[in-house]
Amino acid sequence: PSANARFRAGADRAIAAHAARFAAWLVAESTVIANTAHAPPAGERTFGWAQASFITFRADLPRPSALAHWHDIHTPVAIETQANFEYVQHAILCALTPKAPAYDAFVEECFPPEAMTDPAAFFAATGDDAKLRANIKAMMASCGAFLDFARNDIVPTSQFDIGDPA
């Protein structure tokens, strides 16, 4: 509820009661693709699976250049080459908790279930080997232009709509 630790303390305590460790960041959120195709009812799991990608920009790029590539060049590539039905970008402004990993951003994406184990389904190229190769090549070229591959963490997970926490 707040970037200010004093006013966020209740939420932090609730999370800490259920996790060995956690991290929080203040972010600028941008919903690129809202989940309108598979929106879950409150309290239910989202269809398919979610991927949380914690990313670090290349050290040789000034942050404005990395953000510009991510938003202006990479975003259309990610939309065109993947079967995601939700895509939310979070540019990290600062860490809110001690020892939070020093990422530059993170991304939330949702995919159909078959995309978890089938690269062609993940890259929106089922039944088309040439398109699969082209989509992977385009995605890797775009990612390589702004990401530090050694300092990224990709977490397959689930997404739940807990409804209005109030």
MDAnalysis code that builds the backbone (N, CA, C; Angstrom):
import MDAnalysis as mda
import numpy as np

u = mda.Universe.empty(498, n_residues=166, atom_resindex=np.repeat(np.arange(166), 3), trajectory=True)
u.add_TopologyAttr("name", ["N", "CA", "C"] * 166)
u.add_TopologyAttr("resid", np.arange(1, 167))
u.add_TopologyAttr("resname", ["PRO", "SER", "ALA", "ASN", "ALA", "ARG", "PHE", "ARG", "ALA", "GLY", "ALA", "ASP", "ARG", "ALA", "ILE", "ALA", "ALA", "HIS", "ALA", "ALA", "ARG", "PHE", "ALA", "ALA", "TRP", "LEU", "VAL", "ALA", "GLU", "SER", "THR", "VAL", "ILE", "ALA", "ASN", "THR", "ALA", "HIS", "ALA", "PRO", "PRO", "ALA", "GLY", "GLU", "ARG", "THR", "PHE", "GLY", "TRP", "ALA", "GLN", "ALA", "SER", "PHE", "ILE", "THR", "PHE", "ARG", "ALA", "ASP", "LEU", "PRO", "ARG", "PRO", "SER", "ALA", "LEU", "ALA", "HIS", "TRP", "HIS", "ASP", "ILE", "HIS", "THR", "PRO", "VAL", "ALA", "ILE", "GLU", "THR", "GLN", "ALA", "ASN", "PHE", "GLU", "TYR", "VAL", "GLN", "HIS", "ALA", "ILE", "LEU", "CYS", "ALA", "LEU", "THR", "PRO", "LYS", "ALA", "PRO", "ALA", "TYR", "ASP", "ALA", "PHE", "VAL", "GLU", "GLU", "CYS", "PHE", "PRO", "PRO", "GLU", "ALA", "MET", "THR", "ASP", "PRO", "ALA", "ALA", "PHE", "PHE", "ALA", "ALA", "THR", "GLY", "ASP", "ASP", "ALA", "LYS", "LEU", "ARG", "ALA", "ASN", "ILE", "LYS", "ALA", "MET", "MET", "ALA", "SER", "CYS", "GLY", "ALA", "PHE", "LEU", "ASP", "PHE", "ALA", "ARG", "ASN", "ASP", "ILE", "VAL", "PRO", "THR", "SER", "GLN", "PHE", "ASP", "ILE", "GLY", "ASP", "PRO", "ALA"])
u.atoms.positions = np.array([
    [0.793, -1.219, 0.000],
    [0.000, 0.000, 0.000],
    [0.829, 1.275, 0.000],
    [2.134, 1.161, 0.285],
    [2.944, 2.365, 0.325],
    [4.410, 2.033, 0.114],
    [5.137, 2.964, -0.469],
    [6.577, 2.820, -0.577],
    [7.246, 3.169, 0.751],
    [6.525, 3.798, 1.649],
    [7.038, 4.184, 2.953],
    [6.924, 3.001, 3.905],
    [8.064, 2.534, 4.438],
    [8.101, 1.332, 5.277],
    [7.140, 1.410, 6.464],
    [6.999, 2.566, 7.052],
    [6.103, 2.706, 8.209],
    [4.665, 2.340, 7.849],
    [4.215, 2.756, 6.690],
    [2.829, 2.514, 6.292],
    [2.640, 1.182, 5.568],
    [3.742, 0.558, 5.206],
    [3.701, -0.737, 4.551],
    [3.965, -1.876, 5.529],
    [4.245, -1.571, 6.771],
    [4.690, -2.550, 7.767],
    [3.717, -3.714, 7.923],
    [2.435, -3.458, 7.927],
    [1.451, -4.536, 8.074],
    [1.526, -5.532, 6.928],
    [1.644, -5.017, 5.717],
    [1.763, -5.903, 4.549],
    [3.073, -6.678, 4.616],
    [4.164, -6.017, 4.993],
    [5.454, -6.702, 5.105],
    [5.391, -7.817, 6.153],
    [4.759, -7.553, 7.298],
    [4.629, -8.582, 8.339],
    [3.813, -9.769, 7.842],
    [2.752, -9.505, 7.118],
    [1.908, -10.592, 6.596],
    [2.689, -11.457, 5.613],
    [3.473, -10.848, 4.761],
    [4.280, -11.611, 3.808],
    [5.371, -12.374, 4.550],
    [6.058, -11.720, 5.469],
    [7.153, -12.359, 6.216],
    [6.671, -13.569, 7.011],
    [5.419, -13.569, 7.432],
    [4.873, -14.703, 8.187],
    [4.750, -15.953, 7.328],
    [4.792, -15.797, 6.011],
    [4.605, -16.921, 5.089],
    [5.788, -17.160, 4.164],
    [6.889, -16.444, 4.375],
    [8.042, -16.578, 3.479],
    [9.345, -16.481, 4.267],
    [10.308, -17.292, 3.885],
    [11.616, -17.230, 4.543],
    [12.301, -15.895, 4.255],
    [12.087, -15.369, 3.056],
    [12.593, -14.044, 2.702],
    [11.725, -13.489, 1.578],
    [11.715, -12.175, 1.454],
    [10.992, -11.538, 0.366],
    [11.667, -10.217, 0.052],
    [11.356, -9.701, -1.108],
    [11.903, -8.420, -1.540],
    [10.765, -7.585, -2.113],
    [10.927, -6.285, -1.972],
    [9.940, -5.361, -2.539],
    [10.680, -4.202, -3.195],
    [10.094, -3.698, -4.259],
    [10.658, -2.578, -4.987],
    [9.552, -1.559, -5.268],
    [9.935, -0.326, -5.416],
    [9.043, 0.707, -5.915],
    [9.199, 0.686, -7.425],
    [8.096, 0.549, -8.162],
    [8.170, 0.398, -9.612],
    [7.232, 1.360, -10.328],
    [7.535, 1.568, -11.592],
    [6.621, 2.234, -12.513],
    [6.034, 1.117, -13.370],
    [4.752, 0.861, -13.215],
    [4.091, -0.266, -13.891],
    [3.461, 0.182, -15.196],
    [3.627, -0.650, -16.217],
    [3.031, -0.391, -17.520],
    [2.395, -1.678, -18.033],
    [1.075, -1.697, -18.127],
    [0.378, -2.869, -18.651],
    [0.339, -2.763, -20.168],
    [1.109, -3.626, -20.806],
    [1.201, -3.633, -22.258],
    [0.053, -4.458, -22.846],
    [-0.149, -5.663, -22.288],
    [-1.287, -6.505, -22.675],
    [-2.035, -6.859, -21.393],
    [-3.236, -6.343, -21.253],
    [-4.069, -6.704, -20.105],
    [-4.693, -8.073, -20.365],
    [-4.834, -8.853, -19.315],
    [-5.439, -10.182, -19.458],
    [-6.955, -10.039, -19.592],
    [-7.399, -9.894, -20.809],
    [-8.841, -9.869, -21.077],
    [-9.303, -11.208, -21.641],
    [-8.376, -11.997, -22.175],
    [-8.728, -13.280, -22.791],
    [-9.044, -14.348, -21.759],
    [-8.372, -14.312, -20.602],
    [-8.529, -15.358, -19.589],
    [-8.603, -14.758, -18.185],
    [-9.312, -13.670, -18.026],
    [-9.389, -13.013, -16.719],
    [-10.071, -13.945, -15.706],
    [-9.402, -14.224, -14.572],
    [-9.981, -15.139, -13.583],
    [-10.958, -14.429, -12.657],
    [-11.938, -15.174, -12.155],
    [-12.775, -14.601, -11.101],
    [-11.936, -14.407, -9.832],
    [-12.345, -13.497, -8.959],
    [-11.624, -13.238, -7.706],
    [-11.423, -14.542, -6.938],
    [-10.205, -14.733, -6.456],
    [-9.888, -15.900, -5.659],
    [-9.492, -17.125, -6.454],
    [-9.498, -17.036, -7.773],
    [-9.164, -18.194, -8.598],
    [-7.839, -17.993, -9.333],
    [-7.245, -19.109, -9.697],
    [-5.984, -19.120, -10.420],
    [-6.219, -18.710, -11.874],
    [-5.275, -17.927, -12.396],
    [-5.333, -17.543, -13.802],
    [-5.063, -18.763, -14.677],
    [-5.764, -18.846, -15.776],
    [-5.566, -19.878, -16.794],
    [-4.096, -19.942, -17.190],
    [-3.604, -21.126, -17.498],
    [-2.240, -21.288, -18.014],
    [-1.202, -21.144, -16.925],
    [-0.145, -20.432, -17.244],
    [0.928, -20.216, -16.270],
    [1.493, -18.821, -16.436],
    [2.136, -18.366, -15.394],
    [2.729, -17.034, -15.404],
    [4.244, -17.156, -15.351],
    [4.902, -16.170, -15.885],
    [6.360, -16.101, -15.835],
    [6.735, -14.741, -15.277],
    [7.563, -14.746, -14.237],
    [8.113, -13.509, -13.688],
    [9.572, -13.445, -14.124],
    [9.913, -12.421, -14.858],
    [11.282, -12.256, -15.359],
    [11.903, -11.038, -14.676],
    [12.898, -11.297, -13.831],
    [13.617, -10.233, -13.136],
    [14.862, -9.943, -13.960],
    [14.956, -8.713, -14.478],
    [15.970, -8.418, -15.481],
    [16.930, -7.315, -15.048],
    [18.132, -7.410, -15.605],
    [19.180, -6.423, -15.377],
    [19.649, -5.936, -16.745],
    [19.776, -4.640, -16.864],
    [20.224, -4.059, -18.122],
    [21.742, -4.218, -18.274],
    [22.186, -4.213, -19.502],
    [23.626, -4.300, -19.776],
    [24.338, -3.117, -19.123],
    [25.486, -3.402, -18.526],
    [26.259, -2.376, -17.816],
    [26.807, -1.306, -18.760],
    [27.003, -1.658, -20.037],
    [27.568, -0.697, -20.984],
    [26.524, 0.240, -21.589],
    [25.254, 0.076, -21.198],
    [24.196, 0.950, -21.706],
    [23.745, 1.921, -20.622],
    [23.657, 3.195, -20.932],
    [23.028, 4.105, -19.966],
    [21.566, 3.674, -19.751],
    [21.075, 3.821, -18.537],
    [19.709, 3.398, -18.218],
    [18.675, 3.958, -19.200],
    [18.733, 5.243, -19.563],
    [17.739, 5.744, -20.538],
    [17.782, 4.988, -21.874],
    [18.968, 4.593, -22.306],
    [19.087, 3.839, -23.567],
    [18.488, 2.442, -23.424],
    [18.751, 1.790, -22.288],
    [18.185, 0.458, -22.056],
    [16.663, 0.525, -21.975],
    [16.144, 1.519, -21.268],
    [14.681, 1.671, -21.177],
    [14.077, 1.960, -22.549],
    [14.731, 2.785, -23.332],
    [14.225, 3.110, -24.674],
    [14.187, 1.859, -25.543],
    [15.240, 1.050, -25.493],
    [15.231, -0.189, -26.282],
    [14.108, -1.102, -25.794],
    [14.003, -1.272, -24.479],
    [12.977, -2.149, -23.908],
    [11.583, -1.715, -24.356],
    [11.278, -0.434, -24.209],
    [9.933, 0.045, -24.514],
    [9.666, 0.196, -26.014],
    [10.626, 0.744, -26.743],
    [10.365, 1.104, -28.140],
    [10.685, 0.003, -29.145],
    [11.679, -0.829, -28.838],
    [12.096, -1.858, -29.790],
    [11.680, -3.246, -29.322],
    [11.998, -3.571, -28.066],
    [11.742, -4.922, -27.579],
    [10.256, -5.222, -27.382],
    [9.494, -4.292, -26.893],
    [8.077, -4.560, -26.613],
    [7.334, -5.084, -27.844],
    [7.450, -4.460, -29.016],
    [6.779, -5.039, -30.192],
    [7.301, -6.433, -30.544],
    [8.604, -6.658, -30.355],
    [9.169, -7.988, -30.620],
    [8.534, -9.009, -29.680],
    [8.454, -8.679, -28.391],
    [7.871, -9.604, -27.416],
    [6.409, -9.915, -27.737],
    [5.672, -8.926, -28.176],
    [4.264, -9.132, -28.523],
    [4.137, -10.009, -29.770],
    [4.963, -9.758, -30.765],
    [4.850, -10.455, -32.044],
    [5.422, -11.871, -32.034],
    [6.338, -12.162, -31.109],
    [7.027, -13.454, -31.152],
    [6.615, -14.425, -30.064],
    [5.698, -14.032, -29.171],
    [5.308, -14.909, -28.070],
    [3.787, -15.055, -28.037],
    [3.352, -16.102, -27.349],
    [1.915, -16.369, -27.202],
    [1.397, -15.862, -25.858],
    [1.934, -14.732, -25.392],
    [1.488, -14.211, -24.095],
    [0.134, -13.522, -24.225],
    [-0.702, -13.751, -23.211],
    [-2.001, -13.076, -23.195],
    [-2.067, -12.038, -22.079],
    [-0.969, -11.877, -21.353],
    [-0.795, -10.767, -20.411],
    [0.669, -10.389, -20.426],
    [0.948, -9.100, -20.399],
    [2.324, -8.619, -20.430],
    [2.371, -7.300, -19.677],
    [3.036, -7.323, -18.507],
    [3.132, -6.136, -17.659],
    [4.604, -5.871, -17.372],
    [5.038, -4.647, -17.663],
    [6.424, -4.239, -17.431],
    [6.496, -3.396, -16.162],
    [7.552, -3.636, -15.373],
    [7.779, -2.872, -14.147],
    [9.207, -2.351, -14.161],
    [9.389, -1.075, -14.387],
    [10.710, -0.470, -14.268],
    [10.937, -0.202, -12.781],
    [12.028, -0.727, -12.245],
    [12.309, -0.572, -10.819],
    [12.940, 0.794, -10.570],
    [12.328, 1.515, -9.642],
    [12.846, 2.830, -9.278],
    [13.829, 2.725, -8.117],
    [13.503, 1.857, -7.139],
    [14.412, 1.632, -6.007],
    [13.926, 0.419, -5.221],
    [14.828, -0.142, -4.430],
    [14.477, -1.250, -3.535],
    [13.760, -0.674, -2.308],
    [12.790, -1.422, -1.787],
    [12.073, -1.006, -0.583],
    [12.443, -1.849, 0.629],
    [13.016, -3.014, 0.397],
    [13.371, -3.898, 1.496],
    [14.882, -4.122, 1.500],
    [15.445, -4.366, 2.694],
    [16.882, -4.639, 2.755],
    [17.219, -5.899, 1.954],
    [18.361, -5.898, 1.335],
    [18.874, -7.038, 0.585],
    [18.025, -7.420, -0.628],
    [17.179, -6.515, -1.101],
    [16.438, -6.788, -2.338],
    [17.448, -6.871, -3.480],
    [17.351, -7.887, -4.340],
    [18.297, -7.990, -5.463],
    [18.273, -6.730, -6.328],
    [19.417, -6.406, -6.879],
    [19.590, -5.171, -7.648],
    [19.191, -5.354, -9.111],
    [17.925, -5.634, -9.350],
    [17.414, -5.721, -10.720],
    [17.055, -4.327, -11.216],
    [16.983, -4.192, -12.526],
    [16.543, -2.932, -13.119],
    [15.051, -2.919, -13.413],
    [14.474, -4.120, -13.589],
    [13.062, -4.204, -13.954],
    [12.577, -5.633, -13.757],
    [11.275, -5.808, -13.817],
    [10.742, -7.157, -13.930],
    [9.489, -7.129, -14.786],
    [9.202, -8.302, -15.344],
    [8.097, -8.460, -16.280],
    [7.205, -9.581, -15.784],
    [5.906, -9.383, -15.865],
    [4.930, -10.444, -15.614],
    [4.295, -10.790, -16.959],
    [4.274, -12.084, -17.269],
    [3.623, -12.527, -18.499],
    [2.818, -13.783, -18.198],
    [1.717, -13.957, -18.892],
    [0.921, -15.182, -18.790],
    [0.850, -15.838, -20.158],
    [0.901, -17.177, -20.130],
    [0.927, -17.985, -21.349],
    [-0.063, -19.136, -21.227],
    [-0.497, -19.700, -22.358],
    [-1.342, -20.894, -22.299],
    [-0.551, -22.072, -21.717],
    [-1.226, -23.079, -21.156],
    [-0.538, -24.188, -20.492],
    [0.501, -24.887, -21.368],
    [0.211, -25.107, -22.634],
    [1.126, -25.841, -23.505],
    [2.441, -25.100, -23.736],
    [2.458, -23.794, -23.510],
    [3.682, -23.011, -23.700],
    [4.735, -23.304, -22.631],
    [4.342, -23.964, -21.557],
    [5.303, -24.300, -20.508],
    [6.294, -25.364, -20.974],
    [5.868, -26.255, -21.829],
    [6.735, -27.360, -22.249],
    [6.994, -27.406, -23.755],
    [6.312, -26.584, -24.517],
    [6.445, -26.613, -25.975],
    [6.952, -25.263, -26.480],
    [8.225, -25.181, -26.887],
    [8.759, -23.907, -27.374],
    [7.952, -23.308, -28.523],
    [7.416, -24.156, -29.391],
    [6.608, -23.624, -30.503],
    [5.356, -22.942, -29.976],
    [4.749, -23.482, -28.938],
    [3.575, -22.845, -28.333],
    [3.977, -21.546, -27.635],
    [5.122, -21.544, -26.953],
    [5.608, -20.350, -26.267],
    [5.864, -19.221, -27.264],
    [6.505, -19.561, -28.386],
    [6.887, -18.552, -29.370],
    [5.851, -18.372, -30.483],
    [4.598, -18.723, -30.206],
    [3.488, -18.467, -31.141],
    [3.777, -19.007, -32.538],
    [4.312, -20.235, -32.587],
    [4.703, -20.795, -33.885],
    [4.354, -22.275, -33.995],
    [3.272, -22.689, -33.381],
    [2.891, -24.097, -33.421],
    [2.694, -24.546, -34.870],
    [3.390, -25.634, -35.242],
    [3.265, -26.189, -36.578],
    [4.070, -25.468, -37.648],
    [4.909, -24.515, -37.269],
    [5.659, -23.737, -38.255],
    [7.109, -23.583, -37.775],
    [7.959, -24.533, -38.168],
    [9.355, -24.536, -37.721],
    [10.117, -23.288, -38.148],
    [9.860, -22.792, -39.331],
    [10.553, -21.592, -39.807],
    [10.171, -20.382, -38.951],
    [8.896, -20.267, -38.625],
    [8.445, -19.163, -37.774],
    [9.033, -19.301, -36.372],
    [9.109, -20.518, -35.857],
    [9.707, -20.740, -34.539],
    [11.154, -20.247, -34.525],
    [11.942, -20.645, -35.511],
    [13.341, -20.218, -35.586],
    [13.438, -18.689, -35.707],
    [12.597, -18.113, -36.530],
    [12.620, -16.653, -36.722],
    [12.222, -15.921, -35.439],
    [11.207, -16.425, -34.741],
    [10.761, -15.772, -33.511],
    [11.822, -15.862, -32.415],
    [12.449, -17.024, -32.273],
    [13.515, -17.169, -31.276],
    [14.679, -16.239, -31.627],
    [15.065, -16.205, -32.894],
    [16.172, -15.345, -33.329],
    [15.862, -13.874, -33.044],
    [14.652, -13.431, -33.361],
    [14.271, -12.034, -33.127],
    [14.258, -11.718, -31.636],
    [13.717, -12.633, -30.829],
    [13.656, -12.405, -29.380],
    [15.062, -12.345, -28.786],
    [15.925, -13.278, -29.143],
    [17.276, -13.303, -28.575],
    [18.091, -12.085, -29.014],
    [17.934, -11.654, -30.256],
    [18.650, -10.460, -30.733],
    [18.195, -9.223, -29.963],
    [16.892, -9.094, -29.768],
    [16.372, -7.941, -29.045],
    [16.812, -7.965, -27.586],
    [16.699, -9.124, -26.945],
    [17.124, -9.244, -25.534],
    [18.614, -8.942, -25.392],
    [19.420, -9.465, -26.299],
    [20.857, -9.258, -26.236],
    [21.260, -7.803, -26.393],
    [20.416, -7.008, -27.013],
    [20.723, -5.599, -27.229],
    [20.610, -4.763, -25.957],
    [19.907, -5.269, -24.915],
    [19.761, -4.435, -23.715],
    [19.862, -5.189, -22.394],
    [19.842, -6.517, -22.391],
    [19.867, -7.280, -21.147],
    [21.234, -7.866, -20.841],
    [21.547, -7.961, -19.558],
    [22.718, -8.683, -19.073],
    [22.234, -10.088, -18.744],
    [22.453, -11.043, -19.638],
    [21.930, -12.400, -19.469],
    [22.443, -13.077, -18.204],
    [23.596, -12.675, -17.700],
    [24.161, -13.301, -16.507],
    [23.471, -12.842, -15.225],
    [22.675, -11.788, -15.293],
    [22.058, -11.231, -14.091],
    [20.539, -11.129, -14.215],
    [19.928, -12.149, -14.776],
    [18.474, -12.214, -14.905],
    [17.982, -13.473, -14.223],
    [16.780, -13.427, -13.698],
    [16.148, -14.601, -13.104],
    [14.747, -14.741, -13.684],
    [14.455, -15.926, -14.212],
    [13.148, -16.212, -14.799],
    [12.467, -17.253, -13.914],
    [11.262, -16.938, -13.443],
    [10.566, -17.809, -12.505],
    [9.207, -18.201, -13.088],
    [9.034, -19.488, -13.447],
    [7.689, -19.933, -13.836],
    [6.844, -20.032, -12.568],
    [5.617, -19.579, -12.653],
    [4.780, -19.506, -11.456],
    [3.314, -19.523, -11.844],
    [2.458, -19.310, -10.889],
    [1.025, -19.167, -11.116],
    [0.605, -17.780, -10.687],
    [-0.541, -17.383, -11.135],
    [-1.068, -16.077, -10.797],
    [-2.478, -16.262, -10.240],
    [-2.747, -15.598, -9.132],
    [-4.063, -15.679, -8.506],
    [-4.619, -14.268, -8.319],
    [-5.890, -14.113, -8.558],
    [-6.564, -12.861, -8.282],
    [-7.164, -12.993, -6.889],
    [-6.606, -12.263, -5.928],
    [-7.108, -12.382, -4.561],
    [-8.270, -11.436, -4.290],
    [-8.635, -10.664, -5.302],
    [-9.743, -9.745, -5.142],
    [-9.305, -8.485, -4.412],
    [-10.246, -7.734, -3.978],
    [-9.982, -6.487, -3.272],
    [-9.474, -6.784, -1.865],
    [-8.185, -6.447, -1.565],
    [-7.658, -6.772, -0.246],
    [-8.352, -6.011, 0.884],
    [-9.088, -4.978, 0.569],
    [-9.801, -4.221, 1.608],
    [-10.939, -5.069, 2.137],
])
